[in-house]
């Protein structure tokens, strides 16, 4: 799993039929210290996250699991909203 901040949403008027009803959000991956980590990406939202929230997401084949039995053509999915995290040094 990876940490990220939701920084936007995606509106698509035409998309694969397996994506109908699935919200797409733009994520900025984060380090444990909340610094930006790498390029932004689009992820399917499995839990109802919104812009400005910190979330955790999965990549690869596992990204389709929250939508079972449908297998949408995605390689990243948001699977949780982070309430708090602490990094001990």
C-alpha positions in Angstrom: 0.0 0.0 0.0 1.1 3.6 -0.7 0.2 6.9 0.9 -1.2 9.8 -1.2 -3.1 13.1 -1.1 -6.2 13.5 -3.4 -5.5 16.6 -5.4 -8.2 16.4 -8.1 -10.9 14.5 -9.8 -11.3 13.2 -13.4 -14.4 13.7 -15.5 -14.7 11.2 -18.4 -17.9 11.3 -20.6 -16.8 8.2 -22.5 -15.1 5.3 -20.7 -14.9 1.5 -20.6 -18.3 0.0 -19.5 -16.5 -1.6 -16.5 -15.7 1.9 -15.2 -19.3 3.2 -15.2 -20.2 4.3 -11.7 -16.6 4.4 -10.5 -15.1 7.7 -9.5 -11.6 8.5 -10.7 -9.3 10.8 -8.6 -5.9 12.3 -9.1 -3.4 11.4 -6.4 -0.1 12.9 -5.3 2.0 10.1 -3.7 3.5 11.1 -0.3 6.5 10.0 1.8 5.8 9.1 5.5 6.8 12.7 6.3 4.1 14.0 3.9 6.4 15.3 1.2 5.5 14.8 -2.4 7.0 11.5 -3.7 7.0 11.1 -7.5 4.5 11.7 -10.2 0.8 12.1 -9.9 -1.5 9.3 -11.0 -5.2 8.5 -11.5 -6.8 6.0 -9.2 -10.3 4.4 -9.0 -12.0 5.3 -5.8 -13.4 2.3 -3.9 -14.3 4.1 -0.7 -15.7 7.6 -1.3 -12.6 9.8 -0.8 -12.5 13.5 -1.8 -10.1 16.2 -2.8 -7.8 17.2 0.0 -8.0 13.9 1.9 -5.0 11.7 2.6 -5.5 8.1 1.5 -3.8 4.8 1.0 -3.9 3.0 -2.3 -2.9 -0.2 -4.0 -1.4 -0.9 -7.4 -1.4 -3.7 -9.9 -3.9 -6.6 -10.1 -5.0 -6.0 -6.5 -6.4 -2.6 -7.6 -9.4 -4.5 -9.2 -10.2 -6.5 -6.0 -12.4 -3.9 -4.3 -14.8 -3.9 -7.3 -15.3 -7.7 -7.4 -17.0 -9.3 -9.4 -16.4 -6.5 -11.9 -12.8 -6.2 -13.0 -12.4 -2.6 -14.1 -9.3 -1.8 -16.3 -7.4 0.0 -13.5 -3.9 -0.3 -12.0 -4.5 1.9 -8.9 -7.3 2.0 -6.4 -7.9 4.0 -3.3 -8.8 1.5 -0.5 -8.8 3.7 2.6 -8.9 7.2 4.0 -6.2 8.1 6.5 -7.4 9.7 9.7 -3.9 10.0 11.3 -0.4 8.7 11.0 2.7 9.0 13.1 6.3 8.4 12.2 8.7 7.8 15.1 12.3 8.8 14.6 
